[in-house]
């Protein structure tokens, strides 16, 4: 085990493409969320081993969700996958507790390598 992932993005097509990518690589996508509030709620329910997180989402940003999830589990690896590659977003995500920041449109190899760094 140890390969359960939750995908958080407000765009359905991004969640689907990440889910397909991760499933093909042998990971189990245990849940999805479309905003920061839902991300924290689903994290509590599902207890995944890793979370992929978008930054710009309705209701609560990815930064807020990272802080919320980190408050529950400071050890959880969170990998940001976002088009919002401005320097302040990268800095804010890392300060909030993200381990890695992947810019959209992402390369599948880059995403899988980032996840392997934390889950093997």
N, CA, C and O of each residue as an XYZ file, in Angstrom:
480
protein
N       0.855     -1.202      0.000
C       0.000      0.000      0.000
C       0.889      1.251      0.000
O       2.008      1.230     -0.512
N       0.373      2.333      0.580
C       1.156      3.561      0.605
C       1.142      4.304     -0.711
O       2.041      5.103     -0.976
N       0.139      4.059     -1.547
C       0.115      4.698     -2.862
C      -1.244      5.319     -3.152
O      -1.681      5.348     -4.303
N      -1.912      5.813     -2.125
C      -3.255      6.385     -2.272
C      -3.147      7.897     -2.436
O      -2.543      8.579     -1.607
N      -3.745      8.420     -3.523
C      -3.586      9.834     -3.866
C      -4.950     10.500     -4.006
O      -5.898      9.899     -4.511
N      -5.037     11.752     -3.552
C      -6.215     12.581     -3.764
C      -5.826     13.703     -4.721
O      -4.782     14.336     -4.559
N      -6.680     13.944     -5.725
C      -6.435     14.952     -6.748
C      -7.365     16.134     -6.507
O      -8.581     15.966     -6.424
N      -6.790     17.336     -6.394
C      -7.590     18.543     -6.149
C      -7.358     19.548     -7.272
O      -6.242     20.028     -7.468
N      -8.428     19.861     -8.009
C      -8.371     20.865     -9.072
C      -9.803     21.263     -9.396
O     -10.697     20.417     -9.373
N     -10.038     22.538     -9.698
C     -11.403     22.953    -10.017
C     -11.808     22.556    -11.432
O     -12.996     22.584    -11.755
N     -10.854     22.186    -12.284
C     -11.163     21.795    -13.663
C     -11.285     20.273    -13.761
O     -10.334     19.542    -13.482
N     -12.463     19.814    -14.157
C     -12.714     18.376    -14.272
C     -11.717     17.707    -15.214
O     -11.208     16.630    -14.907
N     -11.431     18.335    -16.363
C     -10.521     17.700    -17.334
C      -9.121     17.519    -16.753
O      -8.429     16.563    -17.105
N      -8.698     18.415    -15.876
C      -7.380     18.269    -15.235
C      -7.425     17.108    -14.248
O      -6.489     16.311    -14.190
N      -8.506     17.004    -13.468
C      -8.632     15.886    -12.525
C      -8.631     14.555    -13.278
O      -7.969     13.603    -12.866
N      -9.371     14.497    -14.376
C      -9.444     13.260    -15.160
C      -8.075     12.914    -15.738
O      -7.655     11.759    -15.674
N      -7.371     13.902    -16.302
C      -6.068     13.584    -16.902
C      -5.056     13.174    -15.832
O      -4.268     12.254    -16.053
N      -5.064     13.839    -14.679
C      -4.168     13.430    -13.581
C      -4.525     12.030    -13.096
O      -3.644     11.198    -12.879
N      -5.817     11.775    -12.927
C      -6.257     10.463    -12.447
C      -5.794      9.364    -13.405
O      -5.277      8.336    -12.967
N      -5.979      9.578    -14.709
C      -5.547      8.584    -15.698
C      -4.039      8.365    -15.648
O      -3.562      7.230    -15.683
N      -3.302      9.458    -15.566
C      -1.837      9.419    -15.504
C      -1.367      8.619    -14.284
O      -0.487      7.765    -14.387
N      -1.968      8.912    -13.137
C      -1.568      8.276    -11.879
C      -1.966      6.798    -11.857
O      -1.207      5.948    -11.391
N      -3.156      6.506    -12.364
C      -3.633      5.118    -12.399
C      -2.728      4.271    -13.295
O      -2.367      3.148    -12.943
N      -2.368      4.819    -14.455
C      -1.463      4.101    -15.367
C      -0.113      3.827    -14.718
O       0.538      2.826    -15.018
N       0.305      4.727    -13.822
C       1.592      4.561    -13.146
C       1.485      3.641    -11.924
O       2.478      3.422    -11.229
N       0.293      3.104    -11.658
C       0.128      2.136    -10.582
C      -0.327      2.714     -9.252
O      -0.320      2.015     -8.239
N      -0.726      3.992     -9.242
C      -1.225      4.596     -8.004
C      -2.744      4.495     -7.961
O      -3.397      4.357     -8.995
N      -3.297      4.566     -6.756
C      -4.745      4.524     -6.581
C      -5.228      5.935     -6.262
O      -4.813      6.528     -5.266
N      -6.104      6.471     -7.109
C      -6.699      7.779     -6.830
C      -7.951      7.521     -5.999
O      -8.957      7.021     -6.502
N      -7.871      7.874     -4.713
C      -8.948      7.529     -3.781
C     -10.020      8.600     -3.706
O     -11.091      8.362     -3.149
N      -9.746      9.789     -4.264
C     -10.750     10.834     -4.214
C     -10.318     12.051     -4.984
O      -9.150     12.216     -5.337
N     -11.311     12.918     -5.240
C     -11.074     14.163     -5.949
C     -11.809     15.272     -5.212
O     -12.806     15.034     -4.531
N     -11.296     16.494     -5.362
C     -11.974     17.666     -4.814
C     -11.834     18.803     -5.815
O     -10.852     18.874     -6.555
N     -12.830     19.700     -5.833
C     -12.830     20.768     -6.825
C     -12.618     22.151     -6.222
O     -12.614     23.149     -6.943
N     -12.442     22.215     -4.897
C     -12.102     23.490     -4.259
C     -11.390     23.217     -2.933
O     -11.333     22.079     -2.467
N     -10.855     24.272     -2.343
C     -10.046     24.114     -1.140
C     -10.808     23.611      0.071
O     -10.262     22.861      0.880
N     -12.069     24.015      0.206
C     -12.888     23.565      1.338
C     -13.130     22.063      1.232
O     -12.944     21.316      2.193
N     -13.549     21.636      0.035
C     -13.801     20.220     -0.219
C     -12.515     19.402     -0.043
O     -12.558     18.267      0.431
N     -11.384     19.979     -0.423
C     -10.099     19.280     -0.309
C      -9.811     18.889      1.136
O      -9.409     17.758      1.407
N     -10.013     19.817      2.057
C      -9.736     19.534      3.474
C     -10.736     18.507      4.004
O     -10.357     17.579      4.719
N     -12.026     18.675      3.651
C     -13.057     17.725      4.109
C     -12.749     16.314      3.609
O     -12.812     15.351      4.374
N     -12.417     16.198      2.324
C     -12.138     14.872      1.746
C     -10.844     14.290      2.304
O     -10.731     13.076      2.473
N      -9.868     15.150      2.590
C      -8.631     14.647      3.181
C      -8.948     13.940      4.498
O      -8.441     12.848      4.757
N      -9.786     14.561      5.329
C     -10.150     13.990      6.631
C     -10.834     12.638      6.439
O     -10.552     11.692      7.176
N     -11.728     12.539      5.458
C     -12.457     11.285      5.205
C     -11.548     10.195      4.645
O     -11.605      9.046      5.085
N     -10.711     10.556      3.676
C     -10.001      9.560      2.876
C      -8.590      9.229      3.352
O      -8.085      8.140      3.079
N      -7.958     10.145      4.051
C      -6.583      9.968      4.534
C      -5.635      9.432      3.444
O      -5.007      8.390      3.633
N      -5.531     10.138      2.307
C      -4.618      9.669      1.258
C      -3.165      9.803      1.703
O      -2.868     10.462      2.700
N      -2.264      9.171      0.953
C      -0.831      9.227      1.254
C      -0.159     10.431      0.622
O       0.946     10.809      1.011
N      -0.835     11.041     -0.367
C      -0.277     12.203     -1.061
C      -1.443     12.964     -1.684
O      -2.459     12.373     -2.052
N      -1.284     14.286     -1.798
C      -2.309     15.126     -2.411
C      -1.673     15.954     -3.522
O      -0.612     16.549     -3.334
N      -2.341     15.987     -4.702
C      -1.956     16.960     -5.724
C      -2.926     18.124     -5.579
O      -4.121     17.909     -5.376
N      -2.427     19.356     -5.681
C      -3.232     20.528     -5.330
C      -3.090     21.627     -6.367
O      -1.980     22.001     -6.746
N      -4.241     22.147     -6.828
C      -4.255     23.342     -7.655
C      -4.194     24.544     -6.707
O      -4.476     24.406     -5.517
N      -3.829     25.717     -7.225
C      -3.781     26.918     -6.388
C      -5.053     27.748     -6.519
O      -5.697     28.070     -5.520
N      -5.414     28.093     -7.759
C      -6.532     28.994     -7.990
C      -7.825     28.193     -8.114
O      -8.078     27.550     -9.133
N      -8.648     28.245     -7.043
C      -9.911     27.503     -7.011
C     -10.954     28.336     -6.276
O     -10.611     29.236     -5.510
N     -12.244     28.029     -6.515
C     -13.303     28.743     -5.794
C     -13.374     28.320     -4.320
O     -12.824     27.290     -3.930
N     -14.046     29.117     -3.530
C     -14.329     28.905     -2.107
C     -13.102     29.031     -1.205
O     -13.108     29.818     -0.259
N     -12.072     28.278     -1.485
C     -10.821     28.407     -0.736
C      -9.693     28.022     -1.687
O      -9.805     27.049     -2.433
N      -8.624     28.778     -1.657
C      -7.504     28.524     -2.566
C      -6.745     27.258     -2.170
O      -6.946     26.698     -1.093
N      -5.878     26.835     -3.065
C      -5.006     25.716     -2.752
C      -4.094     26.022     -1.579
O      -3.765     25.134     -0.793
N      -3.682     27.289     -1.461
C      -2.826     27.687     -0.324
C      -3.577     27.448      0.986
O      -3.020     26.895      1.934
N      -4.853     27.870      1.033
C      -5.666     27.657      2.241
C      -5.838     26.167      2.521
O      -5.768     25.730      3.669
N      -6.067     25.389      1.455
C      -6.251     23.947      1.615
C      -4.971     23.275      2.109
O      -5.022     22.384      2.956
N      -3.821     23.705      1.577
C      -2.537     23.152      2.039
C      -2.395     23.399      3.542
O      -2.039     22.493      4.295
N      -2.675     24.634      3.971
C      -2.569     24.966      5.400
C      -3.530     24.122      6.233
O      -3.175     23.646      7.311
N      -4.761     23.939      5.720
C      -5.758     23.148      6.445
C      -5.356     21.690      6.575
O      -5.500     21.094      7.643
N      -4.850     21.113      5.488
C      -4.426     19.705      5.511
C      -3.179     19.543      6.372
O      -3.065     18.574      7.123
N      -2.245     20.483      6.269
C      -1.017     20.438      7.084
C      -1.337     20.526      8.577
O      -0.636     19.933      9.397
N      -2.390     21.263      8.931
C      -2.783     21.371     10.347
C      -3.233     20.010     10.879
O      -3.072     19.718     12.064
N      -3.796     19.186     10.003
C      -4.265     17.849     10.384
C      -3.104     16.858     10.361
O      -2.953     16.045     11.274
N      -2.281     16.932      9.304
C      -1.148     16.013      9.160
C       0.058     16.771      8.598
O       0.151     16.979      7.388
N       0.967     17.178      9.460
C       2.131     17.945      9.003
C       3.065     17.161      8.084
O       3.911     17.757      7.418
N       2.925     15.826      8.038
C       3.834     14.984      7.246
C       3.351     14.709      5.827
O       4.132     14.240      4.999
N       2.083     14.989      5.522
C       1.516     14.601      4.220
C       2.230     15.308      3.067
O       2.334     16.534      3.077
N       2.723     14.563      2.076
C       3.305     15.214      0.907
C       2.209     15.861      0.054
O       1.217     15.216     -0.286
N       2.396     17.122     -0.282
C       1.457     17.847     -1.143
C       2.243     18.390     -2.324
O       3.228     19.109     -2.155
N       1.791     18.032     -3.531
C       2.445     18.494     -4.751
C       1.486     19.418     -5.481
O       0.393     19.008     -5.872
N       1.897     20.660     -5.663
C       1.063     21.634     -6.354
C       1.202     21.449     -7.858
O       2.312     21.382     -8.385
N       0.059     21.367     -8.548
C       0.010     21.327    -10.014
C      -0.848     22.515    -10.429
O      -2.073     22.466    -10.322
N      -0.215     23.571    -10.898
C      -0.960     24.806    -11.137
C      -0.418     25.572    -12.324
O       0.776     25.521    -12.622
N      -1.313     26.288    -13.003
C      -0.893     27.187    -14.071
C      -0.380     28.489    -13.472
O       0.295     29.271    -14.142
N      -0.704     28.710    -12.218
C      -0.329     29.947    -11.550
C       1.132     29.883    -11.128
O       1.443     29.704     -9.951
N       2.023     30.029    -12.099
C       3.444     29.859    -11.828
C       4.153     31.130    -11.431
O       5.383     31.171    -11.391
N       3.386     32.181    -11.134
C       4.042     33.408    -10.690
C       4.830     33.118     -9.418
O       4.443     32.287     -8.596
N       5.935     33.823     -9.286
C       6.859     33.547     -8.190
C       6.190     33.575     -6.817
O       6.490     32.738     -5.965
N       5.277     34.539     -6.594
C       4.648     34.630     -5.267
C       3.784     33.408     -4.979
O       3.687     32.989     -3.826
N       3.148     32.822     -6.006
C       2.347     31.615     -5.776
C       3.219     30.427     -5.422
O       2.871     29.632     -4.549
N       4.350     30.306     -6.096
C       5.288     29.224     -5.785
C       5.777     29.392     -4.351
O       5.776     28.436     -3.574
N       6.192     30.595     -4.004
C       6.686     30.870     -2.654
C       5.612     30.594     -1.600
O       5.878     29.946     -0.588
N       4.387     31.095     -1.850
C       3.301     30.898     -0.886
C       2.977     29.421     -0.702
O       2.711     28.976      0.414
N       3.000     28.657     -1.795
C       2.704     27.220     -1.719
C       3.767     26.490     -0.906
O       3.443     25.641     -0.076
N       5.026     26.817     -1.142
C       6.122     26.172     -0.410
C       6.068     26.567      1.077
O       6.251     25.726      1.957
N       5.817     27.844      1.338
C       5.716     28.302      2.735
C       4.542     27.639      3.455
O       4.617     27.370      4.654
N       3.456     27.377      2.719
C       2.285     26.731      3.319
C       2.549     25.251      3.585
O       1.859     24.631      4.395
N       3.553     24.680      2.901
C       3.905     23.289      3.169
C       3.938     22.373      1.966
O       4.081     21.161      2.128
N       3.811     22.910      0.764
C       3.901     22.050     -0.425
C       5.344     21.595     -0.621
O       6.283     22.347     -0.359
N       5.510     20.356     -1.085
C       6.852     19.808     -1.319
C       7.382     20.136     -2.704
O       8.592     20.241     -2.905
N       6.471     20.298     -3.662
C       6.904     20.468     -5.045
C       5.869     21.313     -5.766
O       4.720     21.399     -5.332
N       6.274     21.940     -6.873
C       5.393     22.823     -7.638
C       5.583     22.499     -9.108
O       6.663     22.711     -9.659
N       4.536     21.986     -9.750
C       4.583     21.611    -11.164
C       3.692     22.578    -11.935
O       2.521     22.759    -11.601
N       4.256     23.194    -12.965
C       3.520     24.180    -13.751
C       2.694     23.486    -14.833
O       3.199     22.615    -15.542
N       1.411     23.878    -14.957
C       0.559     23.406    -16.063
C       0.906     24.208    -17.309
O       1.296     25.370    -17.193
N       0.776     23.627    -18.492
C       0.434     22.218    -18.716
C       1.605     21.321    -18.324
O       2.742     21.563    -18.729
N       1.327     20.297    -17.544
C       2.415     19.484    -17.012
C       2.750     18.306    -17.907
O       1.912     17.801    -18.654
N       3.993     17.888    -17.808
C       4.467     16.696    -18.508
C       4.208     15.502    -17.592
O       4.563     15.543    -16.414
N       3.591     14.435    -18.118
C       3.327     13.253    -17.283
C       4.575     12.748    -16.557
O       4.500     12.385    -15.383
N       5.714     12.720    -17.239
C       6.949     12.223    -16.605
C       7.310     13.046    -15.375
O       7.759     12.504    -14.365
N       7.113     14.348    -15.467
C       7.463     15.251    -14.353
C       6.548     14.993    -13.154
O       7.003     14.980    -12.010
N       5.251     14.788    -13.426
C       4.297     14.526    -12.353
C       4.627     13.204    -11.674
O       4.704     13.143    -10.447
N       4.821     12.152    -12.452
C       5.094     10.824    -11.885
C       6.412     10.837    -11.103
O       6.499     10.236    -10.032
N       7.428     11.510    -11.626
C       8.699     11.568    -10.912
C       8.554     12.280     -9.571
O       9.130     11.847     -8.573
N       7.788     13.370     -9.543
C       7.568     14.103     -8.292
C       6.880     13.202     -7.262
O       7.237     13.209     -6.083
N       5.899     12.433     -7.715
C       5.172     11.544     -6.796
C       6.080     10.399     -6.339
O       6.073     10.035     -5.163
N       6.849      9.839     -7.249
C       7.780      8.766     -6.869
C       8.779      9.244     -5.823
O       9.208      8.463     -4.974
N       9.150     10.517     -5.878
C      10.076     11.064     -4.876
C       9.528     10.922     -3.460
O      10.298     10.832     -2.503
N       8.199     10.900     -3.319
C       7.579     10.838     -1.996
C       6.941      9.498     -1.674
O       6.884      9.104     -0.510
N       6.458      8.789     -2.695
C       5.758      7.522     -2.433
C       6.517      6.312     -2.933
O       6.193      5.186     -2.555
N       7.521      6.512     -3.775
C       8.265      5.386     -4.328
C       7.536      4.730     -5.464
O       8.033      3.762     -6.039
